[in-house]
Amino acid sequence: MRRRLYDLFGLPQLPEMEPVEYEDEPLPMDAEINPIRIPKPVRKVERKPVNELRFHDLGSKRWIEWASSHQGLPRRGLRYIRPDDMHRLPLDSMSARLHQGDVCIVDLSSLAHMDSQRSALSRQVQDMANYGGLPVFALDDSNRLLLVPGRGSRIDTETHELGGNSIID
């Protein structure tokens, strides 16, 4: 059996050995079983309290205040938008966010079985973006994931890199 496992995994051949016979005799009940003794570690492990560890919770008030004093709060964001239960998109708030410079990703994959509703929503997104002078990019082949960069965002369509500020703001 062992040889077959070695062959299955591609391990080197075992040297020829005599098969080992195992005795299946149960241990007598009066036999005393000695537990295995594990020695203590040679080196003493020093544990520091949590407040002395070099760990920083970047979500704590202290670090948020420090970051805002050195960098300022971000003015732009990345917005992920899906249709609601009635299969509608919040186009007015999307338009306001895009005007502020946010990047919107519109996910229409929940409407996979509703082709007419998905195409109507993608037309609405396209019209809203055209009204603001913004392009719309499809991130997948089936046009179910749309990207609309906000005002002042730059997209390099040759190397497909998103980011940076444009000269015209």
Buried (B, 14 or more C-beta within 10 A) or exposed (E): EEEEEEEEEEEEEEEEEEEEEEEEEEEEEEEEEEEEEEEEEEEEEEEEEEEEEEEEEEEEEEEEEEEEEEEEEEEBEEBEBEBEEEBEBEBEEBBEBBEEBBBBBBBBEEBEEBEEBBEEBBEBBBEBBEEBEBEBBEEEEEEBBBBBBBBBBEBEEEEEEEEEEEEEE
